[in-house]
Amino acid sequence: MKVNDQDISQGANQYAPMTGVAPLREAIADKTAQLYGWRPDADAEVTVTAGATEALFAAISALVRPGDEVVCFDPSYDSYGPAVELAGGVTRRLALQPPAFRVDWTQFGEVLSERTRLVILNTPHNPSASVWQAEDFQQLWQAIAEREIYVLSDEVYEHIGFADGGHQSE
Ligand SMILES: Cc1ncc(COP(=O)(O)O)c(C=O)c1O
């Protein structure tokens, strides 16, 4: 094993913090500020994970309680459903309609219930490449206003987008 004594003298000689090293969390907060116009608190609001699947699992496990309902839009990334099930939740699936693969907001309103806890969205969407528009977010906020429903927004492909309006995050 090769040991770089400079790393040791600079303090890189212990387990990394569970939430990720501070300079990386600061860089993520800066990037968020540049792209989205708000800066999360790097200590309290940024957690680094080993890929998106871990982040999704952690978020779903933290939020979903037994009996809670979780809305997701199909086709969807395979890990959402099993993570919801492991947390004791029930997945309520809404089909995105081809060819545009947009959300039918009337159907969305009908699937919400007293037990809805979480909505999982994905934009740009795998596998259809459809993207959420500002009006989709407006419809979402309107539909869940005044209710304690969380939104988990999977934007792993935020930088792989070809839509005219670019990537919308809210
Ligand atoms: C929509 C979506 N979210 C999350 C992931 C998982 O990302 P990661 O490989 O970083 O766990 C994928 C991978 O295919 C994906 O398509």
The ligand as a Tripos MOL2 file, in Angstrom:
@<TRIPOS>MOLECULE
LIG
   16    16     1     0     0
SMALL
NO_CHARGES

@<TRIPOS>ATOM
      1 C1        -33.9150    7.5570  -13.3500 C.3       1 LIG1
      2 C2        -32.7660    6.9180  -12.6480 C.ar      1 LIG1
      3 N1        -32.5410    7.2140  -11.3650 N.ar      1 LIG1
      4 C3        -31.5190    6.6610  -10.6960 C.ar      1 LIG1
      5 C4        -30.6490    5.7690  -11.3100 C.ar      1 LIG1
      6 C5        -29.5270    5.1630  -10.5190 C.3       1 LIG1
      7 O1        -28.3990    5.9230  -10.5150 O.3       1 LIG1
      8 P1        -27.0570    5.3700   -9.8370 P.3       1 LIG1
      9 O2        -26.4330    4.4990  -10.8660 O.co2     1 LIG1
     10 O3        -26.2710    6.6040   -9.5460 O.co2     1 LIG1
     11 O4        -27.4210    4.5950   -8.5970 O.co2     1 LIG1
     12 C6        -30.8500    5.4390  -12.6410 C.ar      1 LIG1
     13 C7        -29.9570    4.4920  -13.3080 C.2       1 LIG1
     14 O5        -30.2500    3.9460  -14.3600 O.2       1 LIG1
     15 C8        -31.9320    6.0110  -13.3380 C.ar      1 LIG1
     16 O6        -32.1890    5.7240  -14.6150 O.3       1 LIG1
@<TRIPOS>BOND
     1     1     2 1
     2     2     3 ar
     3     2    15 ar
     4     3     4 ar
     5     4     5 ar
     6     5     6 1
     7     5    12 ar
     8     6     7 1
     9     7     8 1
    10     8     9 2
    11     8    10 1
    12     8    11 1
    13    12    13 1
    14    12    15 ar
    15    13    14 2
    16    15    16 1
@<TRIPOS>SUBSTRUCTURE
     1 LIG1         1 GROUP 0 **** ****
